[in-house]
């Protein structure tokens, strides 16, 4: 079977997906505000966290790794939801669907573009934290990068999905308290899950951010990759795939 035949059998076109990713990257790079938000805000938040716990180093060592599962979700959600909503409201997404472009091509193109940005974001925030900020973790630093990137992909998936239901950018931001902030409250950062009320603990188990925080804690307190880390990372990735599939379903040809 030739490479062309293999490509035809795929549920997406690699060439169109790559072209979409390049276009999104070019668009984001022209928006300096979005670029600064994506790459700079997580680093700024880590600096702020370090200053807050300057006289409580033990608290910084405990909380610092866990926020790697939180900050990227919120930042990427904001940028992805607003960027994708502009594509929908301007008619760009619908015009693309009038061409021989599959819905999965568009969603995967956005995912690849923001995954690259998420990788840069994760590398910068991790190097800053374990370097100048002095965050001491037992495990290898790349595990924090993995969690930060998975968190960013989760925020991307949620942002793509929300953009289908918001009519304007203000509404996209309004979805943040409903969809992301509850996860922030019950993810285990403030109160361990086993100390929560039974109903809240059950809700926390259904929230993907919970597993991002737990996996980051595993990376900080163990010298190697643990089974819990692998399980939590797989659960987050599974949530990302499910939400991306739901996002693709919201793209309609007109």
Beta strands, then each sheet from edge to edge (+ up, - down):
end
